[in-house]
Amino acid sequence: MLKMIIPMILLLPTVTMCKPKQLWPTALTHSFWIALLSLQWFKPTAQLTIFSNCYLGVDQISAPFLILSCWLTPMMIMAGQNNMTTEPTSRKRTFILITILLQTSLVLAFSTMELIMFFLAFESTLLPTLVIITRWGSQMERLNAGTYFLFYTLIGSLPLLVALLTTQTYTGTMSINMLQLSPCPHTMNPWTYTMWWLALFTAFMIKMPLYGLHLWLPKAHVEAPIAGSMILAAVLLKLGGYGIIRMMMTLALPLKTLSYPFMMLSLWGVIMTSFICLRQTDLKSLIAYSSVSHMGLVIAATLTRTEWACTGAITLMIAHGLTSSMLFCLANTNYERTNSRTLILARNMQLLLPLMGLWWFSASLTNMALPPTINLMGELTIIVSLFNWSDTTILMTGLGTLMTAIYTLYMLITTQWGETPSHTKTIPPTHTREHLLMMLHILPMMLLMMKPELIQGI
């Protein structure tokens, strides 16, 4: 574990001291090296958890998220390169440093074996993301989006801290491994237990986000630069899902009825956000709402507390992380050329940028979970486990899947076909960097189709 964290930390002084001309190549080379090094976590072992020490460890649940975090960092740096061309060198350095700090926080959050350390790492992702949104966002509303993001996250965090300290008081330990031997506090009275459960899971529900607590997400996504959108969609939302799975496994929760309202809200959110997507005129907003829809399935699955559901949830989160990140990159290529996120102003792009049309087509197919993509494997496992839990959920999950296909096709047809607007006829061609970025998104998805058990947490 430390052989991954130490190179990340040493990348900070390297970026600070290297020459301006060598800044991007150095940062990219080192972060790619760390990403390739992280692939060793896929290697199956006889041990359930590989410990570096009593505080850090990797198991089959955290390994896919750790690899995704490491894999996305060089892609964030690569995607943000075009935005930074006019910036002074000091700001370029700051951007890369913040990206690396965010990666380090995420790796610590996914690998920690202590709940308080998890809380600290979970919260330390807030500040770098906030700086990326408010400093490098393109519109004036970025400050408003940053405020939403900050306060929604902080409102959920304080109850989480209180719940964790209560757990420490009742059980006498914060170690995830020790808590599995001494499950949740049974000596609480029912009312205290209900409050403790709500406090424990509210922060993760906001982070996912649950429908009803999702208002910060479209704002943050729309106003964030491409690097901010990528890390938000791909990894930061997954922190919520990972937190729910960890807490469910560590703290055995006997009162199942507490989770029913959340499951109803999440399944209702799948349908509602799909309808909202059909009404969107803003491309980034549409992709952001589709994230809420997919994460609704994950919340419903994790709350059933079955092995099938957790397997499906982890698979869908990894698949969605790569797919939504790719869609945001594609939306950014349109935005850099048309200076608008409006769907109608960027029509018939496949005639102007044919290869980019192929990437759009591939990303849309994976987003609507077409066979044999890993998105389908995740969704199908979740739908089956929810149907096993309750027959009526098939109506909501089925309608949600249908609506996902409809709004994805709406997005694809609007951007790639139709009449070419006069202002887009002179747009610059695509760069090799952009095609490499798309390839690095689609390649893992294609390879994981061959061996999906690597990310199924089993």
C-alpha positions as CSV (number, residue, x, y, z in Angstrom):
1,M,0.0,0.0,0.0
2,L,2.8,2.4,1.0
3,K,4.6,1.8,-2.3
4,M,1.6,3.5,-4.0
5,I,1.0,6.3,-1.5
6,I,4.7,7.4,-1.2
7,P,5.2,7.9,-5.0
8,M,1.9,10.0,-5.0
9,I,3.2,12.2,-2.1
10,L,6.7,12.5,-3.8
11,L,5.0,13.7,-7.0
12,L,4.1,16.9,-5.1
13,P,7.7,18.2,-4.7
14,T,8.5,16.8,-8.2
15,V,5.8,19.0,-9.8
16,T,6.8,22.0,-7.7
17,M,10.4,21.9,-8.7
18,C,10.4,20.7,-12.3
19,K,11.0,23.1,-15.2
20,P,7.9,24.7,-16.9
21,K,8.5,22.9,-20.2
22,Q,8.7,19.5,-18.4
23,L,5.6,20.1,-16.2
24,W,2.9,18.3,-18.2
25,P,5.1,15.4,-19.4
26,T,6.5,14.8,-15.9
27,A,3.1,14.8,-14.2
28,L,1.6,12.6,-16.8
29,T,4.4,10.1,-16.9
30,H,4.6,9.7,-13.1
31,S,0.8,9.5,-12.7
32,F,0.5,6.9,-15.5
33,W,3.3,4.9,-13.8
34,I,1.3,5.0,-10.5
35,A,-1.9,3.9,-12.4
36,L,-0.1,0.9,-14.0
37,L,1.5,0.0,-10.7
38,S,-2.0,0.0,-9.1
39,L,-3.2,-2.8,-11.4
40,Q,-1.3,-5.3,-9.2
41,W,-4.3,-5.0,-6.8
42,F,-6.3,-7.1,-9.3
43,K,-4.0,-10.0,-8.6
44,P,-6.0,-12.7,-6.6
45,T,-4.6,-13.7,-3.2
46,A,-5.5,-16.4,-0.7
47,Q,-5.9,-13.6,2.0
48,L,-9.2,-11.7,2.2
49,T,-7.4,-8.5,3.0
50,I,-3.8,-7.5,2.2
51,F,-2.5,-5.3,5.1
52,S,0.3,-2.8,4.9
53,N,-0.1,-2.1,8.6
54,C,-3.0,-2.0,11.1
55,Y,-4.4,1.2,9.5
56,L,-4.2,0.5,5.7
57,G,-5.3,-2.5,3.7
58,V,-6.8,-3.6,0.4
59,D,-9.6,-6.1,-0.1
60,Q,-11.7,-7.2,-3.0
61,I,-14.2,-4.4,-2.3
62,S,-11.8,-1.5,-2.2
63,A,-9.3,-2.7,-4.9
64,P,-11.6,-1.8,-7.9
65,F,-12.2,1.7,-6.4
66,L,-8.5,2.2,-5.7
67,I,-7.5,1.3,-9.2
68,L,-10.2,3.6,-10.7
69,S,-8.9,6.5,-8.6
70,C,-5.3,5.9,-9.8
71,W,-6.4,5.4,-13.4
72,L,-8.4,8.6,-13.6
73,T,-5.7,11.0,-12.2
74,P,-3.5,11.0,-15.4
75,M,-6.7,11.3,-17.5
76,M,-7.8,14.4,-15.4
77,I,-4.4,16.0,-16.0
78,M,-4.6,15.2,-19.7
79,A,-8.1,16.5,-20.1
80,G,-7.4,19.8,-18.2
81,Q,-4.3,20.5,-20.4
82,N,-6.3,22.5,-23.1
83,N,-8.0,24.7,-20.5
84,M,-4.7,25.5,-18.9
85,T,-2.8,26.7,-22.1
86,T,-3.4,30.4,-21.4
87,E,-2.8,30.1,-17.6
88,P,0.6,31.1,-16.0
89,T,2.9,28.3,-15.0
90,S,2.2,28.8,-11.2
91,R,-1.5,28.1,-11.8
92,K,-0.7,25.0,-13.9
93,R,1.4,23.7,-11.0
94,T,-1.4,24.4,-8.6
95,F,-3.9,22.5,-10.7
96,I,-1.7,19.4,-10.9
97,L,-0.8,19.6,-7.2
98,I,-4.5,19.8,-6.2
99,T,-5.3,16.8,-8.5
100,I,-2.6,14.7,-6.9
101,L,-3.8,15.8,-3.4
102,L,-7.3,14.7,-4.3
103,Q,-6.0,11.3,-5.6
104,T,-4.0,10.8,-2.3
105,S,-7.2,11.6,-0.2
106,L,-9.2,9.1,-2.3
107,V,-6.6,6.4,-2.0
108,L,-6.5,6.8,1.7
109,A,-10.3,6.8,2.0
110,F,-10.6,3.6,0.0
111,S,-7.7,1.8,1.8
112,T,-8.1,2.7,5.4
113,M,-9.1,0.2,8.0
114,E,-10.0,2.7,10.7
115,L,-13.4,4.5,10.6
116,I,-12.1,7.9,11.9
117,M,-9.3,7.8,9.4
118,F,-11.9,7.0,6.7
119,F,-14.0,10.0,7.9
120,L,-10.9,12.3,7.7
121,A,-10.0,11.1,4.2
122,F,-13.7,11.3,3.2
123,E,-13.8,15.0,4.3
124,S,-10.4,15.9,2.9
125,T,-11.6,15.3,-0.7
126,L,-14.0,18.2,-0.2
127,L,-11.4,21.1,-0.3
128,P,-9.5,20.1,-3.5
129,T,-12.8,19.5,-5.3
130,L,-14.1,22.9,-4.1
131,V,-11.0,24.7,-5.3
132,I,-11.2,23.0,-8.8
133,I,-14.9,24.0,-9.1
134,T,-14.6,27.6,-7.9
135,R,-11.2,28.4,-9.4
136,W,-11.3,26.8,-12.8
137,G,-15.1,26.7,-13.5
138,S,-16.1,28.6,-16.7
139,Q,-19.2,30.5,-15.5
140,M,-19.9,33.0,-12.8
141,E,-22.4,30.6,-11.2
142,R,-19.4,28.4,-10.1
143,L,-19.3,30.2,-6.7
144,N,-23.0,29.3,-6.2
145,A,-22.3,25.7,-7.2
146,G,-19.3,25.6,-4.8
147,T,-21.5,26.8,-2.0
148,Y,-24.1,24.1,-2.7
149,F,-21.4,21.4,-2.8
150,L,-19.8,22.6,0.4
151,F,-22.9,23.0,2.5
152,Y,-24.6,19.8,1.4
153,T,-21.4,17.8,2.2
154,L,-20.9,19.5,5.5
155,I,-24.5,19.1,6.7
156,G,-24.2,15.3,6.2
157,S,-20.7,15.1,7.7
158,L,-21.3,16.3,11.3
159,P,-24.0,13.6,12.0
160,L,-21.6,11.0,10.5
161,L,-18.8,12.1,13.0
162,V,-21.3,12.0,15.9
163,A,-22.4,8.5,14.8
164,L,-18.8,7.2,14.5
165,L,-17.9,8.6,18.0
166,T,-21.1,6.9,19.4
167,T,-19.9,3.6,17.8
168,Q,-16.5,4.1,19.5
169,T,-18.3,4.7,22.9
170,Y,-20.4,1.6,22.7
171,T,-17.9,-0.9,21.1
172,G,-14.6,0.5,22.3
173,T,-13.0,0.3,18.8
174,M,-12.9,2.0,15.4
175,S,-11.1,-0.8,13.5
176,I,-13.3,-2.2,10.6
177,N,-11.9,-5.7,11.4
178,M,-12.6,-5.5,15.1
179,L,-16.1,-4.1,14.6
180,Q,-17.0,-7.2,12.5
181,L,-16.3,-9.3,15.6
182,S,-18.3,-7.0,17.9
183,P,-21.2,-5.8,15.7
184,C,-23.4,-2.7,16.2
185,P,-24.3,-1.4,19.6
186,H,-27.3,-3.5,20.8
187,T,-27.6,-1.7,24.1
188,M,-29.1,1.4,22.5
189,N,-32.8,1.9,22.9
190,P,-34.8,1.8,19.6
191,W,-35.2,5.6,19.3
192,T,-31.4,6.2,19.8
193,Y,-30.6,3.4,17.4
194,T,-32.8,4.9,14.7
195,M,-31.1,8.3,15.1
196,W,-27.7,6.7,15.0
197,W,-28.5,4.8,11.8
198,L,-29.8,7.9,10.1
199,A,-26.8,9.9,11.2
200,L,-24.5,7.2,10.0
201,F,-25.9,7.0,6.5
202,T,-27.0,10.6,5.7
203,A,-23.5,11.7,4.6
204,F,-23.2,8.8,2.2
205,M,-26.8,9.3,0.8
206,I,-25.9,13.0,0.1
207,K,-22.6,11.9,-1.6
208,M,-24.2,9.3,-3.8
209,P,-26.6,11.3,-4.2
210,L,-30.0,10.1,-3.2
211,Y,-32.9,11.6,-5.1
212,G,-34.1,14.6,-2.9
213,L,-30.6,15.3,-1.7
214,H,-29.2,15.6,-5.2
215,L,-29.5,19.3,-5.9
216,W,-25.8,20.1,-5.5
217,L,-24.8,17.5,-8.1
218,P,-26.1,19.1,-11.4
219,K,-24.9,22.5,-10.3
220,A,-21.4,21.2,-9.4
221,H,-21.1,19.2,-12.6
222,V,-22.3,22.0,-14.9
223,E,-20.0,24.7,-13.4
224,A,-16.9,22.5,-12.8
225,P,-14.1,22.3,-15.4
226,I,-13.6,19.0,-17.2
227,A,-11.2,17.6,-14.6
228,G,-13.7,18.4,-11.8
229,S,-16.6,16.8,-13.7
230,M,-14.5,13.7,-14.3
231,I,-13.4,13.1,-10.7
232,L,-16.9,14.0,-9.4
233,A,-18.7,11.5,-11.6
234,A,-16.1,8.8,-11.6
235,V,-14.9,8.5,-8.1
236,L,-16.4,11.0,-5.6
237,L,-19.9,9.7,-6.0
238,K,-18.6,6.2,-5.5
239,L,-17.2,7.2,-2.1
240,G,-20.9,7.3,-0.9
241,G,-21.6,3.8,-2.3
242,Y,-18.4,2.4,-0.8
243,G,-19.2,3.9,2.6
244,I,-22.7,2.4,2.6
245,I,-21.3,-1.1,1.7
246,R,-18.5,-0.8,4.3
247,M,-20.9,0.3,7.1
248,M,-23.5,-2.4,6.1
249,M,-20.8,-5.1,6.3
250,T,-19.1,-3.8,9.4
251,L,-22.0,-2.7,11.5
252,A,-24.7,-5.5,11.2
253,L,-28.0,-3.6,11.2
254,P,-31.0,-5.6,12.4
255,L,-33.8,-3.1,11.9
256,K,-34.5,-3.5,8.2
257,T,-37.5,-1.3,8.2
258,L,-35.3,1.8,8.5
259,S,-34.0,1.4,5.0
260,Y,-37.4,1.1,3.3
261,P,-38.0,4.9,2.8
262,F,-34.5,5.3,1.3
263,M,-35.1,2.4,-1.1
264,M,-38.4,3.9,-2.2
265,L,-36.8,7.3,-2.7
266,S,-33.9,5.9,-4.7
267,L,-36.1,3.7,-7.0
268,W,-38.5,6.6,-7.5
269,G,-35.5,8.8,-8.2
270,V,-34.4,6.4,-11.0
271,I,-37.6,7.1,-12.8
272,M,-37.9,10.9,-12.0
273,T,-34.3,11.8,-13.0
274,S,-34.8,9.8,-16.2
275,F,-37.8,12.0,-17.0
276,I,-35.8,15.2,-16.0
277,C,-33.0,14.1,-18.5
278,L,-35.6,14.1,-21.3
279,R,-36.3,17.8,-20.6
280,Q,-32.7,19.0,-20.4
281,T,-31.3,21.4,-22.9
282,D,-27.8,21.5,-21.3
283,L,-25.6,18.5,-22.2
284,K,-23.6,18.4,-19.0
285,S,-26.7,18.7,-16.9
286,L,-28.2,15.8,-18.7
287,I,-25.2,13.6,-18.0
288,A,-25.2,14.8,-14.3
289,Y,-28.9,13.7,-13.9
290,S,-28.2,10.4,-15.5
291,S,-25.6,9.8,-12.8
292,V,-28.3,10.4,-10.1
293,S,-30.4,7.8,-11.9
294,H,-27.7,5.2,-12.0
295,M,-26.7,5.8,-8.4
296,G,-30.3,5.3,-7.3
297,L,-30.1,1.7,-8.4
298,V,-26.8,1.3,-6.4
299,I,-28.4,2.8,-3.2
300,A,-31.4,0.4,-3.5
301,A,-29.1,-2.6,-4.1
302,T,-26.8,-1.9,-1.2
303,L,-29.7,-1.4,1.3
304,T,-31.0,-5.0,0.6
305,R,-27.7,-6.3,2.2
306,T,-27.4,-9.4,0.0
307,E,-24.2,-10.6,-1.7
308,W,-25.7,-10.4,-5.2
309,A,-26.8,-6.9,-4.7
310,C,-23.4,-5.7,-3.4
311,T,-21.7,-7.5,-6.3
312,G,-24.0,-5.7,-8.8
313,A,-23.6,-2.3,-7.0
314,I,-19.7,-2.5,-7.1
315,T,-19.8,-3.6,-10.8
316,L,-22.2,-0.8,-11.8
317,M,-20.3,1.9,-9.9
318,I,-17.0,1.0,-11.7
319,A,-18.8,0.8,-15.0
320,H,-20.6,4.1,-14.5
321,G,-17.4,5.7,-13.3
322,L,-15.7,5.1,-16.6
323,T,-18.8,5.7,-18.8
324,S,-19.9,9.0,-17.2
325,S,-16.3,10.3,-17.2
326,M,-16.1,9.5,-20.9
327,L,-19.4,11.3,-21.6
328,F,-18.2,14.4,-19.7
329,C,-14.9,14.3,-21.8
330,L,-17.0,14.1,-25.0
331,A,-19.3,17.0,-23.8
332,N,-16.1,19.0,-23.2
333,T,-14.8,18.4,-26.7
334,N,-18.0,19.9,-28.0
335,Y,-17.9,22.8,-25.5
336,E,-14.3,23.7,-26.5
337,R,-15.3,24.0,-30.1
338,T,-18.8,25.7,-29.9
339,N,-18.4,27.5,-26.5
340,S,-21.9,26.3,-25.6
341,R,-23.3,23.3,-23.6
342,T,-26.7,23.7,-25.3
343,L,-27.7,20.5,-27.1
344,I,-29.3,22.2,-30.1
345,L,-26.2,24.4,-30.9
346,A,-24.0,21.3,-31.4
347,R,-25.9,19.2,-33.9
348,N,-24.6,16.9,-36.7
349,M,-21.2,16.7,-35.1
350,Q,-20.5,13.3,-36.6
351,L,-20.2,14.9,-40.0
352,L,-17.6,17.4,-38.8
353,L,-15.8,15.1,-36.4
354,P,-16.4,11.5,-37.6
355,L,-14.0,9.7,-35.2
356,M,-15.5,11.6,-32.3
357,G,-18.9,10.3,-33.5
358,L,-17.7,6.8,-33.0
359,W,-16.7,7.6,-29.4
360,W,-20.1,9.2,-28.8
361,F,-21.7,6.0,-30.1
362,S,-19.6,3.7,-27.9
363,A,-20.2,5.8,-24.8
364,S,-24.0,6.0,-25.4
365,L,-24.2,2.2,-25.9
366,T,-22.4,1.6,-22.6
367,N,-24.5,4.2,-20.8
368,M,-27.7,2.4,-21.9
369,A,-26.2,-0.9,-20.7
370,L,-26.2,-2.8,-24.0
371,P,-24.9,-6.4,-23.9
372,P,-22.2,-7.5,-23.3
373,T,-21.0,-4.3,-21.4
374,I,-20.1,-4.4,-17.7
375,N,-22.9,-1.8,-17.2
376,L,-25.4,-4.5,-18.2
377,M,-23.8,-7.1,-15.8
378,G,-24.1,-4.6,-12.9
379,E,-27.7,-3.5,-13.7
380,L,-28.9,-7.0,-14.4
381,T,-27.5,-8.3,-11.1
382,I,-29.1,-5.4,-9.2
383,I,-32.5,-5.8,-10.9
384,V,-32.5,-9.6,-10.1
385,S,-31.5,-9.1,-6.5
386,L,-34.2,-6.4,-6.1
387,F,-36.8,-8.6,-7.7
388,N,-35.8,-11.4,-5.3
389,W,-36.3,-8.9,-2.4
390,S,-39.7,-7.6,-3.7
391,D,-41.6,-8.5,-6.9
392,T,-43.0,-5.0,-7.4
393,T,-39.5,-3.4,-7.8
394,I,-39.4,-4.8,-11.4
395,L,-41.9,-2.2,-12.5
396,M,-39.6,0.7,-11.3
397,T,-36.3,-0.8,-12.4
398,G,-37.8,-1.9,-15.8
399,L,-39.2,1.6,-16.4
400,G,-36.0,3.1,-15.3
401,T,-34.0,1.0,-17.8
402,L,-36.4,1.9,-20.6
403,M,-36.1,5.6,-19.8
404,T,-32.3,5.4,-19.6
405,A,-32.3,4.0,-23.2
406,I,-34.6,6.8,-24.4
407,Y,-32.7,9.7,-23.0
408,T,-29.3,8.3,-24.1
409,L,-30.6,7.9,-27.6
410,Y,-32.1,11.4,-27.4
411,M,-28.6,12.8,-26.4
412,L,-26.9,10.8,-29.1
413,I,-29.3,11.8,-31.9
414,T,-29.4,15.5,-30.9
415,T,-25.6,15.9,-30.9
416,Q,-24.7,13.6,-33.8
417,W,-27.5,14.0,-36.4
418,G,-29.7,16.8,-37.7
419,E,-29.0,20.0,-39.6
420,T,-25.5,21.5,-39.2
421,P,-25.7,25.0,-37.6
422,S,-23.8,27.6,-39.6
423,H,-21.5,28.6,-36.7
424,T,-20.0,25.0,-36.3
425,K,-18.9,24.6,-40.0
426,T,-15.4,26.1,-39.2
427,I,-14.6,24.3,-35.9
428,P,-11.0,23.1,-35.4
429,P,-10.3,19.3,-35.8
430,T,-9.9,16.9,-32.9
431,H,-6.5,16.3,-31.3
432,T,-4.7,13.0,-30.7
433,R,-4.8,13.8,-27.0
434,E,-8.6,13.7,-27.0
435,H,-8.7,10.4,-28.9
436,L,-6.2,8.9,-26.5
437,L,-8.3,10.1,-23.6
438,M,-11.4,8.4,-25.0
439,M,-9.4,5.2,-25.7
440,L,-8.2,5.1,-22.1
441,H,-11.8,5.2,-21.0
442,I,-13.2,2.6,-23.4
443,L,-10.3,0.1,-23.2
444,P,-10.8,-0.9,-19.5
445,M,-14.5,-1.4,-20.2
446,M,-13.8,-3.6,-23.1
447,L,-11.1,-5.6,-21.2
448,L,-13.4,-6.0,-18.2
449,M,-16.1,-7.6,-20.4
450,M,-13.7,-10.5,-20.8
451,K,-13.1,-10.9,-17.0
452,P,-15.8,-9.1,-15.0
453,E,-15.1,-11.0,-11.8
454,L,-12.1,-8.6,-11.2
455,I,-14.5,-5.8,-10.2
456,Q,-17.3,-7.8,-8.7
457,G,-15.9,-7.8,-5.1
458,I,-16.2,-11.6,-4.8
